[in-house]
Amino acid sequence: MKTVQMTLDENLVKAVDSAAKKLGTTRSAFTRGALRSALKEVHIRELESKHRAGYKRKPVKRGEFSGWESEQAWSD
């Protein structure tokens, strides 16, 4: 692991420390988890953007998936 220095406002540090204490973890572990979650969110947004761009370039045609409707299983 690498040690990094960050500048955070005091209220954020207090909130992180409080959350970490409630979860029984450290500030560093809590922050690592938060950063991993944020990076996953960035990745998901990038994929969604690519999907939107793809469908914009090549929109779904009417009836394109109608042959698969009988395969759908919708449960209550």
PQR file with spaces between the fields and no chain letter, atoms N, CA, C, O and H, PARSE charges and radii, in Angstrom:
ATOM       1  N    MET     1       0.837   -1.180    0.000 -0.4000 1.5000
ATOM       2  CA   MET     1       0.000    0.000    0.000 -0.0000 2.0000
ATOM       3  C    MET     1       0.871    1.227    0.000  0.5500 1.7000
ATOM       4  O    MET     1       2.026    1.209    0.425 -0.5500 1.4000
ATOM       5  N    LYS     2       0.281    2.291   -0.489 -0.4000 1.5000
ATOM       6  CA   LYS     2       0.977    3.561   -0.546 -0.0000 2.0000
ATOM       7  C    LYS     2       0.246    4.563    0.348  0.5500 1.7000
ATOM       8  O    LYS     2      -0.984    4.602    0.366 -0.5500 1.4000
ATOM       9  H    LYS     2      -0.658    2.306   -0.835  0.4000 1.0000
ATOM      10  N    THR     3       0.988    5.351    1.072 -0.4000 1.5000
ATOM      11  CA   THR     3       0.413    6.395    1.908 -0.0000 2.0000
ATOM      12  C    THR     3       0.280    7.660    1.075  0.5500 1.7000
ATOM      13  O    THR     3       1.226    8.085    0.412 -0.5500 1.4000
ATOM      14  H    THR     3       1.987    5.319    1.057  0.4000 1.0000
ATOM      15  N    VAL     4      -0.913    8.257    1.120 -0.4000 1.5000
ATOM      16  CA   VAL     4      -1.155    9.509    0.392 -0.0000 2.0000
ATOM      17  C    VAL     4      -1.669   10.548    1.370  0.5500 1.7000
ATOM      18  O    VAL     4      -2.281   10.227    2.389 -0.5500 1.4000
ATOM      19  H    VAL     4      -1.681    7.911    1.659  0.4000 1.0000
ATOM      20  N    GLN     5      -1.406   11.790    1.038 -0.4000 1.5000
ATOM      21  CA   GLN     5      -1.885   12.888    1.868 -0.0000 2.0000
ATOM      22  C    GLN     5      -3.024   13.568    1.145  0.5500 1.7000
ATOM      23  O    GLN     5      -2.945   13.833   -0.055 -0.5500 1.4000
ATOM      24  H    GLN     5      -0.909   12.051    0.211  0.4000 1.0000
ATOM      25  N    MET     6      -4.094   13.851    1.888 -0.4000 1.5000
ATOM      26  CA   MET     6      -5.267   14.503    1.300 -0.0000 2.0000
ATOM      27  C    MET     6      -5.674   15.676    2.180  0.5500 1.7000
ATOM      28  O    MET     6      -5.438   15.677    3.388 -0.5500 1.4000
ATOM      29  H    MET     6      -4.159   13.636    2.863  0.4000 1.0000
ATOM      30  N    THR     7      -6.282   16.661    1.558 -0.4000 1.5000
ATOM      31  CA   THR     7      -6.818   17.786    2.301 -0.0000 2.0000
ATOM      32  C    THR     7      -8.344   17.669    2.286  0.5500 1.7000
ATOM      33  O    THR     7      -8.968   17.672    1.224 -0.5500 1.4000
ATOM      34  H    THR     7      -6.474   16.659    0.577  0.4000 1.0000
ATOM      35  N    LEU     8      -8.929   17.568    3.470 -0.4000 1.5000
ATOM      36  CA   LEU     8     -10.379   17.428    3.616 -0.0000 2.0000
ATOM      37  C    LEU     8     -10.874   18.449    4.630  0.5500 1.7000
ATOM      38  O    LEU     8     -10.161   18.817    5.563 -0.5500 1.4000
ATOM      39  H    LEU     8      -8.423   17.566    4.333  0.4000 1.0000
ATOM      40  N    ASP     9     -12.112   18.900    4.429 -0.4000 1.5000
ATOM      41  CA   ASP     9     -12.646   19.840    5.416 -0.0000 2.0000
ATOM      42  C    ASP     9     -12.979   19.090    6.708  0.5500 1.7000
ATOM      43  O    ASP     9     -13.250   17.889    6.695 -0.5500 1.4000
ATOM      44  H    ASP     9     -12.692   18.601    3.671  0.4000 1.0000
ATOM      45  N    GLU    10     -12.955   19.805    7.790 -0.4000 1.5000
ATOM      46  CA   GLU    10     -13.095   19.217    9.127 -0.0000 2.0000
ATOM      47  C    GLU    10     -14.405   18.447    9.290  0.5500 1.7000
ATOM      48  O    GLU    10     -14.424   17.382    9.907 -0.5500 1.4000
ATOM      49  H    GLU    10     -12.735   20.780    7.800  0.4000 1.0000
ATOM      50  N    ASN    11     -15.494   18.977    8.743 -0.4000 1.5000
ATOM      51  CA   ASN    11     -16.782   18.294    8.875 -0.0000 2.0000
ATOM      52  C    ASN    11     -16.774   16.944    8.169  0.5500 1.7000
ATOM      53  O    ASN    11     -17.364   15.984    8.665 -0.5500 1.4000
ATOM      54  H    ASN    11     -15.479   19.842    8.242  0.4000 1.0000
ATOM      55  N    LEU    12     -16.122   16.860    7.031 -0.4000 1.5000
ATOM      56  CA   LEU    12     -16.031   15.595    6.312 -0.0000 2.0000
ATOM      57  C    LEU    12     -15.210   14.580    7.112  0.5500 1.7000
ATOM      58  O    LEU    12     -15.581   13.410    7.201 -0.5500 1.4000
ATOM      59  H    LEU    12     -15.643   17.640    6.628  0.4000 1.0000
ATOM      60  N    VAL    13     -14.109   15.027    7.686 -0.4000 1.5000
ATOM      61  CA   VAL    13     -13.277   14.138    8.498 -0.0000 2.0000
ATOM      62  C    VAL    13     -14.078   13.607    9.689  0.5500 1.7000
ATOM      63  O    VAL    13     -14.005   12.420   10.010 -0.5500 1.4000
ATOM      64  H    VAL    13     -13.808   15.977    7.613  0.4000 1.0000
ATOM      65  N    LYS    14     -14.834   14.478   10.335 -0.4000 1.5000
ATOM      66  CA   LYS    14     -15.657   14.046   11.477 -0.0000 2.0000
ATOM      67  C    LYS    14     -16.703   13.028   11.038  0.5500 1.7000
ATOM      68  O    LYS    14     -16.931   12.034   11.727 -0.5500 1.4000
ATOM      69  H    LYS    14     -14.893   15.441   10.074  0.4000 1.0000
ATOM      70  N    ALA    15     -17.339   13.271    9.897 -0.4000 1.5000
ATOM      71  CA   ALA    15     -18.358   12.349    9.403 -0.0000 2.0000
ATOM      72  C    ALA    15     -17.751   10.992    9.047  0.5500 1.7000
ATOM      73  O    ALA    15     -18.336    9.951    9.342 -0.5500 1.4000
ATOM      74  H    ALA    15     -17.154   14.079    9.337  0.4000 1.0000
ATOM      75  N    VAL    16     -16.592   11.006    8.421 -0.4000 1.5000
ATOM      76  CA   VAL    16     -15.906    9.763    8.064 -0.0000 2.0000
ATOM      77  C    VAL    16     -15.502    9.016    9.329  0.5500 1.7000
ATOM      78  O    VAL    16     -15.704    7.805    9.422 -0.5500 1.4000
ATOM      79  H    VAL    16     -16.116   11.852    8.181  0.4000 1.0000
ATOM      80  N    ASP    17     -14.939    9.712   10.292 -0.4000 1.5000
ATOM      81  CA   ASP    17     -14.528    9.073   11.542 -0.0000 2.0000
ATOM      82  C    ASP    17     -15.725    8.462   12.268  0.5500 1.7000
ATOM      83  O    ASP    17     -15.629    7.368   12.824 -0.5500 1.4000
ATOM      84  H    ASP    17     -14.774   10.695   10.217  0.4000 1.0000
ATOM      85  N    SER    18     -16.844    9.171   12.259 -0.4000 1.5000
ATOM      86  CA   SER    18     -18.051    8.675   12.908 -0.0000 2.0000
ATOM      87  C    SER    18     -18.566    7.413   12.206  0.5500 1.7000
ATOM      88  O    SER    18     -18.914    6.431   12.861 -0.5500 1.4000
ATOM      89  H    SER    18     -16.921   10.060   11.807  0.4000 1.0000
ATOM      90  N    ALA    19     -18.611    7.446   10.885 -0.4000 1.5000
ATOM      91  CA   ALA    19     -19.082    6.290   10.122 -0.0000 2.0000
ATOM      92  C    ALA    19     -18.138    5.103   10.308  0.5500 1.7000
ATOM      93  O    ALA    19     -18.589    3.970   10.476 -0.5500 1.4000
ATOM      94  H    ALA    19     -18.328    8.244   10.352  0.4000 1.0000
ATOM      95  N    ALA    20     -16.859    5.356   10.279 -0.4000 1.5000
ATOM      96  CA   ALA    20     -15.879    4.286   10.457 -0.0000 2.0000
ATOM      97  C    ALA    20     -16.024    3.641   11.833  0.5500 1.7000
ATOM      98  O    ALA    20     -15.945    2.420   11.968 -0.5500 1.4000
ATOM      99  H    ALA    20     -16.493    6.276   10.143  0.4000 1.0000
ATOM     100  N    LYS    21     -16.233    4.465   12.843 -0.4000 1.5000
ATOM     101  CA   LYS    21     -16.399    3.942   14.200 -0.0000 2.0000
ATOM     102  C    LYS    21     -17.644    3.066   14.293  0.5500 1.7000
ATOM     103  O    LYS    21     -17.607    1.988   14.887 -0.5500 1.4000
ATOM     104  H    LYS    21     -16.297    5.457   12.733  0.4000 1.0000
ATOM     105  N    LYS    22     -18.759    3.535   13.699 -0.4000 1.5000
ATOM     106  CA   LYS    22     -20.003    2.758   13.718 -0.0000 2.0000
ATOM     107  C    LYS    22     -19.827    1.417   13.022  0.5500 1.7000
ATOM     108  O    LYS    22     -20.416    0.415   13.429 -0.5500 1.4000
ATOM     109  H    LYS    22     -18.789    4.410   13.217  0.4000 1.0000
ATOM     110  N    LEU    23     -19.013    1.401   11.969 -0.4000 1.5000
ATOM     111  CA   LEU    23     -18.787    0.179   11.209 -0.0000 2.0000
ATOM     112  C    LEU    23     -17.668   -0.678   11.785  0.5500 1.7000
ATOM     113  O    LEU    23     -17.424   -1.786   11.308 -0.5500 1.4000
ATOM     114  H    LEU    23     -18.535    2.215   11.638  0.4000 1.0000
ATOM     115  N    GLY    24     -16.993   -0.174   12.800 -0.4000 1.5000
ATOM     116  CA   GLY    24     -15.911   -0.922   13.429 -0.0000 2.0000
ATOM     117  C    GLY    24     -14.686   -1.052   12.544  0.5500 1.7000
ATOM     118  O    GLY    24     -14.025   -2.091   12.524 -0.5500 1.4000
ATOM     119  H    GLY    24     -17.191    0.726   13.187  0.4000 1.0000
ATOM     120  N    THR    25     -14.393    0.010   11.815 -0.4000 1.5000
ATOM     121  CA   THR    25     -13.243   -0.008   10.915 -0.0000 2.0000
ATOM     122  C    THR    25     -12.410    1.253   11.126  0.5500 1.7000
ATOM     123  O    THR    25     -12.694    2.052   12.019 -0.5500 1.4000
ATOM     124  H    THR    25     -14.929    0.854   11.832  0.4000 1.0000
ATOM     125  N    THR    26     -11.415    1.419   10.327 -0.4000 1.5000
ATOM     126  CA   THR    26     -10.553    2.597   10.449 -0.0000 2.0000
ATOM     127  C    THR    26     -10.931    3.641    9.402  0.5500 1.7000
ATOM     128  O    THR    26     -11.655    3.358    8.447 -0.5500 1.4000
ATOM     129  H    THR    26     -11.185    0.770    9.601  0.4000 1.0000
ATOM     130  N    ARG    27     -10.429    4.836    9.606 -0.4000 1.5000
ATOM     131  CA   ARG    27     -10.636    5.904    8.630 -0.0000 2.0000
ATOM     132  C    ARG    27     -10.078    5.494    7.265  0.5500 1.7000
ATOM     133  O    ARG    27     -10.716    5.703    6.234 -0.5500 1.4000
ATOM     134  H    ARG    27      -9.841    5.065   10.382  0.4000 1.0000
ATOM     135  N    SER    28      -8.888    4.913    7.275 -0.4000 1.5000
ATOM     136  CA   SER    28      -8.256    4.512    6.012 -0.0000 2.0000
ATOM     137  C    SER    28      -9.065    3.431    5.297  0.5500 1.7000
ATOM     138  O    SER    28      -9.287    3.517    4.090 -0.5500 1.4000
ATOM     139  H    SER    28      -8.369    4.744    8.113  0.4000 1.0000
ATOM     140  N    ALA    29      -9.505    2.417    6.038 -0.4000 1.5000
ATOM     141  CA   ALA    29     -10.289    1.337    5.423 -0.0000 2.0000
ATOM     142  C    ALA    29     -11.617    1.864    4.894  0.5500 1.7000
ATOM     143  O    ALA    29     -12.049    1.490    3.804 -0.5500 1.4000
ATOM     144  H    ALA    29      -9.326    2.347    7.019  0.4000 1.0000
ATOM     145  N    PHE    30     -12.260    2.730    5.663 -0.4000 1.5000
ATOM     146  CA   PHE    30     -13.523    3.321    5.213 -0.0000 2.0000
ATOM     147  C    PHE    30     -13.316    4.120    3.934  0.5500 1.7000
ATOM     148  O    PHE    30     -14.104    4.018    2.994 -0.5500 1.4000
ATOM     149  H    PHE    30     -11.909    3.034    6.549  0.4000 1.0000
ATOM     150  N    THR    31     -12.255    4.913    3.904 -0.4000 1.5000
ATOM     151  CA   THR    31     -11.957    5.745    2.742 -0.0000 2.0000
ATOM     152  C    THR    31     -11.622    4.895    1.518  0.5500 1.7000
ATOM     153  O    THR    31     -12.055    5.206    0.408 -0.5500 1.4000
ATOM     154  H    THR    31     -11.614    4.996    4.667  0.4000 1.0000
ATOM     155  N    ARG    32     -10.855    3.826    1.716 -0.4000 1.5000
ATOM     156  CA   ARG    32     -10.554    2.923    0.599 -0.0000 2.0000
ATOM     157  C    ARG    32     -11.842    2.352    0.008  0.5500 1.7000
ATOM     158  O    ARG    32     -12.006    2.303   -1.211 -0.5500 1.4000
ATOM     159  H    ARG    32     -10.504    3.574    2.617  0.4000 1.0000
ATOM     160  N    GLY    33     -12.748    1.924    0.878 -0.4000 1.5000
ATOM     161  CA   GLY    33     -14.023    1.379    0.411 -0.0000 2.0000
ATOM     162  C    GLY    33     -14.846    2.424   -0.339  0.5500 1.7000
ATOM     163  O    GLY    33     -15.451    2.126   -1.369 -0.5500 1.4000
ATOM     164  H    GLY    33     -12.614    1.964    1.868  0.4000 1.0000
ATOM     165  N    ALA    34     -14.864    3.631    0.179 -0.4000 1.5000
ATOM     166  CA   ALA    34     -15.612    4.709   -0.474 -0.0000 2.0000
ATOM     167  C    ALA    34     -15.025    5.028   -1.846  0.5500 1.7000
ATOM     168  O    ALA    34     -15.763    5.260   -2.804 -0.5500 1.4000
ATOM     169  H    ALA    34     -14.373    3.872    1.015  0.4000 1.0000
ATOM     170  N    LEU    35     -13.705    5.038   -1.937 -0.4000 1.5000
ATOM     171  CA   LEU    35     -13.051    5.309   -3.221 -0.0000 2.0000
ATOM     172  C    LEU    35     -13.318    4.186   -4.217  0.5500 1.7000
ATOM     173  O    LEU    35     -13.546    4.447   -5.399 -0.5500 1.4000
ATOM     174  H    LEU    35     -13.105    4.850   -1.159  0.4000 1.0000
ATOM     175  N    ARG    36     -13.293    2.934   -3.748 -0.4000 1.5000
ATOM     176  CA   ARG    36     -13.610    1.809   -4.640 -0.0000 2.0000
ATOM     177  C    ARG    36     -15.038    1.918   -5.158  0.5500 1.7000
ATOM     178  O    ARG    36     -15.293    1.690   -6.340 -0.5500 1.4000
ATOM     179  H    ARG    36     -13.108    2.722   -2.789  0.4000 1.0000
ATOM     180  N    SER    37     -15.965    2.266   -4.276 -0.4000 1.5000
ATOM     181  CA   SER    37     -17.368    2.432   -4.688 -0.0000 2.0000
ATOM     182  C    SER    37     -17.510    3.559   -5.710  0.5500 1.7000
ATOM     183  O    SER    37     -18.244    3.425   -6.689 -0.5500 1.4000
ATOM     184  H    SER    37     -15.758    2.451   -3.316  0.4000 1.0000
ATOM     185  N    ALA    38     -16.820    4.649   -5.484 -0.4000 1.5000
ATOM     186  CA   ALA    38     -16.880    5.775   -6.417 -0.0000 2.0000
ATOM     187  C    ALA    38     -16.297    5.387   -7.773  0.5500 1.7000
ATOM     188  O    ALA    38     -16.826    5.786   -8.811 -0.5500 1.4000
ATOM     189  H    ALA    38     -16.224    4.758   -4.689  0.4000 1.0000
ATOM     190  N    LEU    39     -15.214    4.616   -7.774 -0.4000 1.5000
ATOM     191  CA   LEU    39     -14.614    4.184   -9.038 -0.0000 2.0000
ATOM     192  C    LEU    39     -15.530    3.228   -9.791  0.5500 1.7000
ATOM     193  O    LEU    39     -15.597    3.275  -11.019 -0.5500 1.4000
ATOM     194  H    LEU    39     -14.784    4.292   -6.932  0.4000 1.0000
ATOM     195  N    LYS    40     -16.239    2.359   -9.068 -0.4000 1.5000
ATOM     196  CA   LYS    40     -17.221    1.482   -9.718 -0.0000 2.0000
ATOM     197  C    LYS    40     -18.321    2.312  -10.367  0.5500 1.7000
ATOM     198  O    LYS    40     -18.750    2.021  -11.484 -0.5500 1.4000
ATOM     199  H    LYS    40     -16.185    2.320   -8.070  0.4000 1.0000
ATOM     200  N    GLU    41     -18.773    3.338   -9.669 -0.4000 1.5000
ATOM     201  CA   GLU    41     -19.821    4.219  -10.201 -0.0000 2.0000
ATOM     202  C    GLU    41     -19.345    4.926  -11.463  0.5500 1.7000
ATOM     203  O    GLU    41     -20.102    5.048  -12.426 -0.5500 1.4000
ATOM     204  H    GLU    41     -18.425    3.574   -8.762  0.4000 1.0000
ATOM     205  N    VAL    42     -18.111    5.387  -11.470 -0.4000 1.5000
ATOM     206  CA   VAL    42     -17.545    6.028  -12.663 -0.0000 2.0000
ATOM     207  C    VAL    42     -17.526    5.039  -13.823  0.5500 1.7000
ATOM     208  O    VAL    42     -17.873    5.394  -14.950 -0.5500 1.4000
ATOM     209  H    VAL    42     -17.496    5.288  -10.688  0.4000 1.0000
ATOM     210  N    HIS    43     -17.122    3.805  -13.554 -0.4000 1.5000
ATOM     211  CA   HIS    43     -17.070    2.778  -14.593 -0.0000 2.0000
ATOM     212  C    HIS    43     -18.471    2.489  -15.150  0.5500 1.7000
ATOM     213  O    HIS    43     -18.649    2.370  -16.362 -0.5500 1.4000
ATOM     214  H    HIS    43     -16.839    3.516  -12.639  0.4000 1.0000
ATOM     215  N    ILE    44     -19.448    2.379  -14.267 -0.4000 1.5000
ATOM     216  CA   ILE    44     -20.833    2.135  -14.701 -0.0000 2.0000
ATOM     217  C    ILE    44     -21.329    3.283  -15.561  0.5500 1.7000
ATOM     218  O    ILE    44     -21.961    3.052  -16.592 -0.5500 1.4000
ATOM     219  H    ILE    44     -19.304    2.476  -13.282  0.4000 1.0000
ATOM     220  N    ARG    45     -21.058    4.504  -15.162 -0.4000 1.5000
ATOM     221  CA   ARG    45     -21.481    5.665  -15.964 -0.0000 2.0000
ATOM     222  C    ARG    45     -20.826    5.668  -17.338  0.5500 1.7000
ATOM     223  O    ARG    45     -21.458    6.023  -18.333 -0.5500 1.4000
ATOM     224  H    ARG    45     -20.544    4.692  -14.324  0.4000 1.0000
ATOM     225  N    GLU    46     -19.553    5.270  -17.390 -0.4000 1.5000
ATOM     226  CA   GLU    46     -18.863    5.192  -18.682 -0.0000 2.0000
ATOM     227  C    GLU    46     -19.518    4.147  -19.577  0.5500 1.7000
ATOM     228  O    GLU    46     -19.729    4.397  -20.763 -0.5500 1.4000
ATOM     229  H    GLU    46     -19.040    4.981  -16.582  0.4000 1.0000
ATOM     230  N    LEU    47     -19.842    2.983  -19.025 -0.4000 1.5000
ATOM     231  CA   LEU    47     -20.498    1.934  -19.809 -0.0000 2.0000
ATOM     232  C    LEU    47     -21.878    2.379  -20.285  0.5500 1.7000
ATOM     233  O    LEU    47     -22.247    2.141  -21.435 -0.5500 1.4000
ATOM     234  H    LEU    47     -19.671    2.780  -18.061  0.4000 1.0000
ATOM     235  N    GLU    48     -22.636    3.021  -19.404 -0.4000 1.5000
ATOM     236  CA   GLU    48     -23.962    3.507  -19.785 -0.0000 2.0000
ATOM     237  C    GLU    48     -23.862    4.547  -20.899  0.5500 1.7000
ATOM     238  O    GLU    48     -24.692    4.569  -21.808 -0.5500 1.4000
ATOM     239  H    GLU    48     -22.336    3.214  -18.470  0.4000 1.0000
ATOM     240  N    SER    49     -22.862    5.392  -20.830 -0.4000 1.5000
ATOM     241  CA   SER    49     -22.659    6.386  -21.876 -0.0000 2.0000
ATOM     242  C    SER    49     -22.347    5.714  -23.208  0.5500 1.7000
ATOM     243  O    SER    49     -22.860    6.122  -24.250 -0.5500 1.4000
ATOM     244  H    SER    49     -22.188    5.374  -20.092  0.4000 1.0000
ATOM     245  N    LYS    50     -21.503    4.683  -23.172 -0.4000 1.5000
ATOM     246  CA   LYS    50     -21.185    3.941  -24.391 -0.0000 2.0000
ATOM     247  C    LYS    50     -22.429    3.264  -24.951  0.5500 1.7000
ATOM     248  O    LYS    50     -22.640    3.264  -26.163 -0.5500 1.4000
ATOM     249  H    LYS    50     -21.087    4.351  -22.326  0.4000 1.0000
ATOM     250  N    HIS    51     -23.248    2.690  -24.087 -0.4000 1.5000
ATOM     251  CA   HIS    51     -24.478    2.042  -24.534 -0.0000 2.0000
ATOM     252  C    HIS    51     -25.422    3.051  -25.189  0.5500 1.7000
ATOM     253  O    HIS    51     -25.984    2.794  -26.254 -0.5500 1.4000
ATOM     254  H    HIS    51     -23.076    2.690  -23.102  0.4000 1.0000
ATOM     255  N    ARG    52     -25.584    4.203  -24.533 -0.4000 1.5000
ATOM     256  CA   ARG    52     -26.450    5.244  -25.109 -0.0000 2.0000
ATOM     257  C    ARG    52     -25.953    5.669  -26.478  0.5500 1.7000
ATOM     258  O    ARG    52     -26.739    5.815  -27.415 -0.5500 1.4000
ATOM     259  H    ARG    52     -25.127    4.412  -23.668  0.4000 1.0000
ATOM     260  N    ALA    53     -24.638    5.869  -26.592 -0.4000 1.5000
ATOM     261  CA   ALA    53     -24.060    6.292  -27.866 -0.0000 2.0000
ATOM     262  C    ALA    53     -24.279    5.219  -28.930  0.5500 1.7000
ATOM     263  O    ALA    53     -24.578    5.538  -30.081 -0.5500 1.4000
ATOM     264  H    ALA    53     -24.000    5.750  -25.831  0.4000 1.0000
ATOM     265  N    GLY    54     -24.132    3.955  -28.553 -0.4000 1.5000
ATOM     266  CA   GLY    54     -24.343    2.870  -29.503 -0.0000 2.0000
ATOM     267  C    GLY    54     -25.771    2.805  -29.991  0.5500 1.7000
ATOM     268  O    GLY    54     -26.009    2.641  -31.187 -0.5500 1.4000
ATOM     269  H    GLY    54     -23.889    3.696  -27.618  0.4000 1.0000
ATOM     270  N    TYR    55     -26.726    2.930  -29.085 -0.4000 1.5000
ATOM     271  CA   TYR    55     -28.136    2.904  -29.488 -0.0000 2.0000
ATOM     272  C    TYR    55     -28.522    4.161  -30.269  0.5500 1.7000
ATOM     273  O    TYR    55     -29.438    4.131  -31.091 -0.5500 1.4000
ATOM     274  H    TYR    55     -26.532    3.063  -28.113  0.4000 1.0000
ATOM     275  N    LYS    56     -27.824    5.255  -30.009 -0.4000 1.5000
ATOM     276  CA   LYS    56     -28.087    6.474  -30.766 -0.0000 2.0000
ATOM     277  C    LYS    56     -27.602    6.302  -32.209  0.5500 1.7000
ATOM     278  O    LYS    56     -28.263    6.730  -33.155 -0.5500 1.4000
ATOM     279  H    LYS    56     -27.080    5.279  -29.341  0.4000 1.0000
ATOM     280  N    ARG    57     -26.419    5.660  -32.359 -0.4000 1.5000
ATOM     281  CA   ARG    57     -25.895    5.398  -33.705 -0.0000 2.0000
ATOM     282  C    ARG    57     -26.728    4.363  -34.443  0.5500 1.7000
ATOM     283  O    ARG    57     -26.939    4.466  -35.652 -0.5500 1.4000
ATOM     284  H    ARG    57     -25.882    5.313  -31.590  0.4000 1.0000
ATOM     285  N    LYS    58     -27.199    3.366  -33.707 -0.4000 1.5000
ATOM     286  CA   LYS    58     -27.952    2.278  -34.330 -0.0000 2.0000
ATOM     287  C    LYS    58     -29.162    1.959  -33.450  0.5500 1.7000
ATOM     288  O    LYS    58     -29.107    1.041  -32.630 -0.5500 1.4000
ATOM     289  H    LYS    58     -27.028    3.283  -32.725  0.4000 1.0000
ATOM     290  N    PRO    59     -30.252    2.711  -33.616 -0.5600 1.5000
ATOM     291  CA   PRO    59     -31.436    2.514  -32.779  0.2800 2.0000
ATOM     292  C    PRO    59     -32.073    1.147  -33.028  0.5500 1.7000
ATOM     293  O    PRO    59     -31.911    0.548  -34.091 -0.5500 1.4000
ATOM     294  N    VAL    60     -32.795    0.677  -32.024 -0.4000 1.5000
ATOM     295  CA   VAL    60     -33.535   -0.575  -32.155 -0.0000 2.0000
ATOM     296  C    VAL    60     -34.642   -0.373  -33.178  0.5500 1.7000
ATOM     297  O    VAL    60     -35.355    0.629  -33.148 -0.5500 1.4000
ATOM     298  H    VAL    60     -32.927    1.164  -31.160  0.4000 1.0000
ATOM     299  N    LYS    61     -34.778   -1.337  -34.083 -0.4000 1.5000
ATOM     300  CA   LYS    61     -35.817   -1.265  -35.111 -0.0000 2.0000
ATOM     301  C    LYS    61     -37.100   -1.899  -34.589  0.5500 1.7000
ATOM     302  O    LYS    61     -37.070   -2.792  -33.743 -0.5500 1.4000
ATOM     303  H    LYS    61     -34.198   -2.151  -34.108  0.4000 1.0000
ATOM     304  N    ARG    62     -38.217   -1.425  -35.104 -0.4000 1.5000
ATOM     305  CA   ARG    62     -39.514   -1.969  -34.716 -0.0000 2.0000
ATOM     306  C    ARG    62     -39.527   -3.468  -34.999  0.5500 1.7000
ATOM     307  O    ARG    62     -39.188   -3.904  -36.099 -0.5500 1.4000
ATOM     308  H    ARG    62     -38.241   -0.699  -35.792  0.4000 1.0000
ATOM     309  N    GLY    63     -39.917   -4.241  -34.008 -0.4000 1.5000
ATOM     310  CA   GLY    63     -40.014   -5.683  -34.158 -0.0000 2.0000
ATOM     311  C    GLY    63     -38.692   -6.427  -34.072  0.5500 1.7000
ATOM     312  O    GLY    63     -38.659   -7.645  -34.246 -0.5500 1.4000
ATOM     313  H    GLY    63     -40.192   -3.886  -33.114  0.4000 1.0000
ATOM     314  N    GLU    64     -37.615   -5.724  -33.812 -0.4000 1.5000
ATOM     315  CA   GLU    64     -36.297   -6.351  -33.794 -0.0000 2.0000
ATOM     316  C    GLU    64     -36.195   -7.483  -32.760  0.5500 1.7000
ATOM     317  O    GLU    64     -35.510   -8.480  -32.987 -0.5500 1.4000
ATOM     318  H    GLU    64     -37.642   -4.735  -33.671  0.4000 1.0000
ATOM     319  N    PHE    65     -36.867   -7.321  -31.655 -0.4000 1.5000
ATOM     320  CA   PHE    65     -36.797   -8.325  -30.598 -0.0000 2.0000
ATOM     321  C    PHE    65     -38.110   -9.073  -30.391  0.5500 1.7000
ATOM     322  O    PHE    65     -38.238   -9.830  -29.428 -0.5500 1.4000
ATOM     323  H    PHE    65     -37.424   -6.511  -31.471  0.4000 1.0000
ATOM     324  N    SER    66     -39.078   -8.881  -31.265 -0.4000 1.5000
ATOM     325  CA   SER    66     -40.391   -9.499  -31.064 -0.0000 2.0000
ATOM     326  C    SER    66     -40.320  -11.022  -31.093  0.5500 1.7000
ATOM     327  O    SER    66     -41.159  -11.677  -30.475 -0.5500 1.4000
ATOM     328  H    SER    66     -38.974   -8.267  -32.048  0.4000 1.0000
ATOM     329  N    GLY    67     -39.358  -11.598  -31.782 -0.4000 1.5000
ATOM     330  CA   GLY    67     -39.221  -13.044  -31.816 -0.0000 2.0000
ATOM     331  C    GLY    67     -38.845  -13.642  -30.473  0.5500 1.7000
ATOM     332  O    GLY    67     -38.968  -14.850  -30.267 -0.5500 1.4000
ATOM     333  H    GLY    67     -38.677  -11.066  -32.284  0.4000 1.0000
ATOM     334  N    TRP    68     -38.389  -12.803  -29.567 -0.4000 1.5000
ATOM     335  CA   TRP    68     -37.967  -13.276  -28.254 -0.0000 2.0000
ATOM     336  C    TRP    68     -39.026  -13.063  -27.170  0.5500 1.7000
ATOM     337  O    TRP    68     -38.823  -13.463  -26.024 -0.5500 1.4000
ATOM     338  H    TRP    68     -38.289  -11.822  -29.735  0.4000 1.0000
ATOM     339  N    GLU    69     -40.149  -12.438  -27.520 -0.4000 1.5000
ATOM     340  CA   GLU    69     -41.156  -12.122  -26.501 -0.0000 2.0000
ATOM     341  C    GLU    69     -41.680  -13.360  -25.798  0.5500 1.7000
ATOM     342  O    GLU    69     -41.958  -13.309  -24.600 -0.5500 1.4000
ATOM     343  H    GLU    69     -40.314  -12.113  -28.451  0.4000 1.0000
ATOM     344  N    SER    70     -41.823  -14.481  -26.516 -0.4000 1.5000
ATOM     345  CA   SER    70     -42.334  -15.698  -25.892 -0.0000 2.0000
ATOM     346  C    SER    70     -41.317  -16.292  -24.901  0.5500 1.7000
ATOM     347  O    SER    70     -41.685  -17.120  -24.068 -0.5500 1.4000
ATOM     348  H    SER    70     -41.597  -14.522  -27.490  0.4000 1.0000
ATOM     349  N    GLU    71     -40.076  -15.887  -24.982 -0.4000 1.5000
ATOM     350  CA   GLU    71     -39.030  -16.393  -24.090 -0.0000 2.0000
ATOM     351  C    GLU    71     -38.963  -15.625  -22.773  0.5500 1.7000
ATOM     352  O    GLU    71     -38.320  -16.070  -21.822 -0.5500 1.4000
ATOM     353  H    GLU    71     -39.777  -15.215  -25.659  0.4000 1.0000
ATOM     354  N    GLN    72     -39.622  -14.485  -22.720 -0.4000 1.5000
ATOM     355  CA   GLN    72     -39.581  -13.669  -21.517 -0.0000 2.0000
ATOM     356  C    GLN    72     -40.431  -14.307  -20.430  0.5500 1.7000
ATOM     357  O    GLN    72     -41.540  -14.776  -20.688 -0.5500 1.4000
ATOM     358  H    GLN    72     -40.144  -14.123  -23.492  0.4000 1.0000
ATOM     359  N    ALA    73     -39.918  -14.319  -19.249 -0.4000 1.5000
ATOM     360  CA   ALA    73     -40.654  -14.862  -18.092 -0.0000 2.0000
ATOM     361  C    ALA    73     -40.825  -13.742  -17.080  0.5500 1.7000
ATOM     362  O    ALA    73     -39.870  -13.375  -16.396 -0.5500 1.4000
ATOM     363  H    ALA    73     -39.018  -13.938  -19.039  0.4000 1.0000
ATOM     364  N    TRP    74     -42.006  -13.205  -16.978 -0.4000 1.5000
ATOM     365  CA   TRP    74     -42.297  -12.129  -16.038 -0.0000 2.0000
ATOM     366  C    TRP    74     -43.021  -12.729  -14.839  0.5500 1.7000
ATOM     367  O    TRP    74     -44.119  -13.267  -14.984 -0.5500 1.4000
ATOM     368  H    TRP    74     -42.783  -13.503  -17.534  0.4000 1.0000
ATOM     369  N    SER    75     -42.432  -12.643  -13.689 -0.4000 1.5000
ATOM     370  CA   SER    75     -43.071  -13.167  -12.489 -0.0000 2.0000
ATOM     371  C    SER    75     -43.641  -12.028  -11.665  0.5500 1.7000
ATOM     372  O    SER    75     -43.227  -10.875  -11.787 -0.5500 1.4000
ATOM     373  H    SER    75     -41.540  -12.206  -13.572  0.4000 1.0000
ATOM     374  N    ASP    76     -44.589  -12.377  -10.835 -0.4000 1.5000
ATOM     375  CA   ASP    76     -45.236  -11.365   -9.994 -0.0000 2.0000
ATOM     376  C    ASP    76     -44.480  -11.096   -8.769  0.5500 1.7000
ATOM     377  O    ASP    76     -44.894  -10.269   -7.957 -0.5500 1.4000
ATOM     378  H    ASP    76     -44.925  -13.314  -10.736  0.4000 1.0000
